[in-house]
């Protein structure tokens, strides 16, 4: 069982930066693939980016490539999402997620993830 607690987020002007953090409980953090998703009201949850168990592979949704960076610290059981050059269309609720590695730890599909953070609002103003 893993519990994920998110922090960060908030309000920023377009072009600005925010950093989301997600802290996990449990002793097996390094065995989980991790991801960040976002979901606007009335829309499906959307993949933002993911990172492999040992942090050697990061992968992103096309619209955030070059602007967002995922990192993890297995010693501290944390995963961060650094968001730069934010746009108004990035406004929504962001979720961190963890998945048990079944064959592989990487996935862009929300249904592949087993544990979820509580969500954190990011608002980008014009």
N, C-alpha and C positions, 0 to 999 in steps of 0.2 A: 504494500500500500504506500502510495506517495501523496503527500499533500503539497500543493503549489500555492504560494502566496505572492501576489504581484505587488509591485510598487512603482512609483514614477508616473509618467503621463502628465496630463493637464492641458493647459491652454498655451498656444504659441502662435506667433505670426507666421505667415507663409514665408518660406525660406529659412526658417529657424530650425532648431534641433531639440529633440527630446530623447531621453533614455528610459526605457522600461527595464525593470529587473524582476526576476522571478526566483524566489528562494524555495528550495525543496526540503522536505523532511525525509527521513529514511536513510538507510546505510548503503543503498545500492544505486545511488544517483548515476554513477558512471556506466551502469548497464542500460540506461534508457536513452533512446533517441529523443531529441527535443525539437519542438517546433513553436512557431508563433503564427497565430491566425487572427483574423479580424472579422467582425460581423456588424453590419449596419442593420437598423430596425427593418424587419420585413424582408431581409435578404439572407441568403445562405452564408454559412461561415466560409471565409475565403482564406486560402493558404497565403502566408506572407513569406516565411522562410523557415529553414530547418538546419539542424546541425547534428552530425553523427555522434556516436557515444564518446569517442576519444577526441572529438573536435577537429578532425583532419578533413572533414568535408562539410562545407556550407553550401546551401542551395537556396535560391530565391525565386519568388514570383517576378515575372518580367517587369512589372511596373515599379518595383522597388529596387531592382538591381542598380548598383552604383550609388544608391542613397542610403540603404539600410544595411547594417552589419550585425550579425549574430555572433555572440561569443559565449563560451561556457567556462566555468571554473569548477572542475570536479572536486577539488579539495574543499571548496566552500559550498558546494551543491547549489550553485547559482547559474542562471542563464540570463543574458542581457540582450536587448535589442536596441542598438544605437540607430536613431532615425535622424538623418540630415536632409537638408533641402526639402523640408516638408511642404506639402501642397494641401489646399483645402479638401481635395478628394481623399486625402489620407484620414480625414476625420471619421472616427468610429470607435467602437470598443475593441480592444486588443486582448487576446488570451494567449497565455503560454500553455503548452501541453507536453506531456511525456508519453512515450510508448515503449512497451516492452519489446526488445529486439527479437523478432520472430523471423529468422532467416536474414534479416537486415534491419538496421535501425532507422533507415531513412524513408520518409513517406510524405507526400504532399496532400494526402487525403485525411480529412478530419476523423473519419470513422476508424482510421487505423490507430488513433491515439486513445490511451486508456485513462489518463488523468488530466484534469484541467484546472487552471487557475480561475480566480473569481472574476476576472475581466477588469480592464482599466480603460477609462475614457481618455481618448486623445482628441483634442479639438484644435484645428488649424484655421486661424482667421485670415481673411484677405487683407 
